[in-house]
């Protein structure tokens, strides 16, 4: 506890964070781009040439809302400690409602508290502030998802650090083993690169420096990742390592479950998942890292870690383990394999683990473009996010459709800007119609799977990262094209009309979908008006399939589907020419305003500044529309 207090005092005495958000983001992007470019041109294993659909086959959620991998168990065995005592209670079992909240002092981080939780001398730790306890949207959050995955994998030796009292109390009453970090941070969301983001990074370093002297091994994790498989047996395979760290490597360096080939890892070592042993070299590095960050508030914690560790890289410790000397020449470091300790790129874009026929241990939501909402949506797409039951049975029901894509758009011809945008625009037009129908019927839209030919990055590239295992085309995350954070934001109704809620493309396949939703289903088949049986009306009977005319107006949809308001899921066979027009021009204008803000950019064209190209939801209304970056500063804006 003395170490923690001293660390906090040092933090309080350090310089305030005066650097602006934009400067910090630019510095971070430049540094990250350096590491990614290094990864692109590092040697790699050869790739194969079949289309991967790996993230359709992610470990599914159980009925308890947790992904079960091959070595998981059906019931949690973990126990949560009662702070200040040796009494252990089941994890995620709330304390009796008649009990009182223990004093804040009882949640102090002490060697005894860590010892209560540790098993085989290992403790797993994450931390956060109340911004990640988003009860409004999900009722549970990233931390609870993180906890539930570990608990249902049979792992109980973990603690969650609360950076504010509000989070500490919320987690305690949820039955989560929690300790007080004493930082008293605000409860606002933490944007990447912001001063608060950097302060959180320093909290991580202070925490490591506080726990290592207790003598326990420490597996430190960010909350925007989930465990798909118990990592402890894997980490135990390398007892000589002082530190094992994940990385941002996007080019495979090994094709099995060995440690990454450190000579080929040019990308940043990612500190979102890393394991420390309480050895003298590790403790020395932790202290130097802390001193570096407290002396200069402009340094990003991950960049600081990389700078120190890379002072020396090599030689290898032996011919077999994959460990090597780093830092001061005494630290034994290992890089966790990029294929199974997955980044947001190796999991969601490359599907590297599936192509190599490996079982992933971890999924970290890096390499994404939608902020906190984008991270949450990606985990939902993979069916590994914990959501409450009401998420799966929304008022008004759901609307879905089967996207139809011609083979020529998906597979034929060269993969280039034109073919990528042609593919996206074709899908976008169908999605636009689906949004219109969802708004008319007041239903939640289940987004379709989205196919891309080109990857999205934050720097110039030839379409996919050279040497990576990205297939063309590939199922791409929604945030590659759409502004997920805007789609989930409360936009003013007077300007943008009523909100249109969305669900992830895998939603209807999620095991958590309740039976009453599965049993209340209407299939709609579009037909040409005037053909046989193509005359749906409000008197239509509830049969297995409803035939409904193409190019129908708002009035037609509202009239016919008024008979099916209590049906949970309405699924259209297609969205081609499904919706013709709104009845009210003012409503249509608000809808158009909303749609224009739902799409983002593709980035970035090589040898062109700026290189980004804006997607346009209404591209088909502009004769001769072509994908091209802005030519003048005046053109550099979304197509509002």
Steps between C-alpha positions, in 0.01 A plus 500: 500500500792733568617454142158595368481809719849612398412450137185709535697774673750501219216527251349791690834679494550450129425761235135554401381384163487814290549346160194525279299204378579565135876522550498181699295313241734608220808388695334168580398442139849576371657264751245227435541537125876450539449172677234379255715588202783307661267203530392526139852458370618240751540142374192282523372153447337417171126527470227294339230619263152404615242739641483504879183547697665449837316751706174333409629197689617677815450308824124543560342642811340263741158567645690676778637753255857372494709350224600141566818371340606138493653513844227699672260366759127522531483667840720766664727376774655834589457664838493869575663627814326709761744789538679499832422140586588145401140416412456420132164519324401397145604739224211698348274415792384825656540555874178474702280802445475542876877538534683829512772624270836439670718801573723631222801408713413131470552517123863617527748321279715294735716193473239317705218589261703388201597183685136413558434505130828359364531138388833336421648838589324670203256790511309637197410869514304751296373844593271776380284792591122535497495612137525133406205406721251602236177397669290712263589299191584155625438480875823306513828622356843406384618423850210266572555330165868459587411357840236259371731352240765425759250365750348259250844388390552389859747782572445677831837656588421849381433847636347810345639840590242777538628845411205672664265425787196479275649207307625332816153498652336382177742208462477402866122471479538289184718251685829593330827481699605864498757729657531877531766664285451826683530715190156666522479549125202654331225277362518631144587276208872479428575595141812367334785748530325733744674619818276268703599211272864571579427524871342154485821376340699630790263330741587169333871557557442601861291189553771272360756665727271446797423131442836361388669559841230278655675208328216384274499447125276759336292457184393856421212550254299781348124480540432516124614141455347163585650164588383219273722234656680471835840664437674387818617157375647670193687759708630227729673342199759778521615510865827674413329804349508823698232649275271358231324768296248517217571706190343690211667265252280447195736281297523142632838404641414140598232260376443307823453592867864575577608845611530748215834518325640809670735573209200544271282708735536855379168625636450654841492281807143551619458545874130414494595140587829426670632274775760605757697286739635665818863461395773755549520594127120540477484714815785714367320554169173584677673768707680656203176497304317673784775760540495570126126560487487712814780720370331576167122515469522496119619141479238235424547208738526242219757703311701540820493125562614429144778756519642348816463135405648554154820658634635153440336214312688175495672271506267203539513327837503157338410325177154380602300723735465814286614717790765766447691757701370856495505831687831497689622169367377309804121506447363182343213594268257300290244620244164323513399359160291742294276223369352391835550806722304693244490867419196652339670452165623142526160390634235706321671576169751223436336220698856378544428247773243320286713493190779339705251263670584629849289579806516865607570587862417869493329765292604865539289764322786698350516615135143633500336829414185543705622596848350320798182426304703347221684272743174387654345437159795289387476283809130462432571402140727227637224401746730540800351811664282471807160664450190486722192301388309810386763564233375187321131590514471867412164681500353517149687194384772456240539539126759305302568415139709265291749705302543408137837568338585405140803275465657751264507770768637266762753289314561612143764735370784679671486606864529876478330818620230482236410137565506553878268801485274329249460211743442726801260733317292207379459381859453853631200561277327190641585606854354846433170342397505279808550804723205672333272201557624459858417865568150463352427182698677626813716188513861436597709424191726197506795607287607258226852357478715746309747396229808706411770465239732756665612530861459825688802652679607842616786534252567442130503136388448294184166352611614234743811487715783333314596168656182473705249217464213731402284340231329696228207530530447464875224553752587837648393654831218753479733783607702454180222679313245635748539744788383265773537765770269734303247223430467440874497868595186690596467746212249788535164373376397838357789480251555127452164342572438207731789279605548172315652239727736237362631157589812318381484272196544184714213595731242248377755218527592583858420216745370763740211585268197391704263236373204738493687707241600199292139377501353832387627534145362621166680445170424761233564425135512794262308457178408699193166674544236353271645152498319207657453521880682834516225699664577529870257707705414570860273194486788271410499178697788389714659238281859385490580742217344838421532610139542874483529732196828663410527881487239547770440834667500591866120473508506150356753380759314665789164358388601141433737452791260651753361147519838365609599741777528221754730288279849512647704453182410603147757377249499613137631273229667801340525877516537551126243765400311439823423862598381775267429814702384671816159663506618807686781710350601643837541149639698395196737794540565414863563139403747612233681721752539200729620266226764744377665490841498124533784434254867572549812498285732260331867568565738543330618539140874470458702805394209737544430760769237477626453137403166428661177459304158568647229239467170645380171337597333670202774433245246372246334841477822659370557430135847371425597462868854366534711420809765769520669690783435872543692724262460828688456583870146613421414150377640332811177445692234230535226514233244666727 
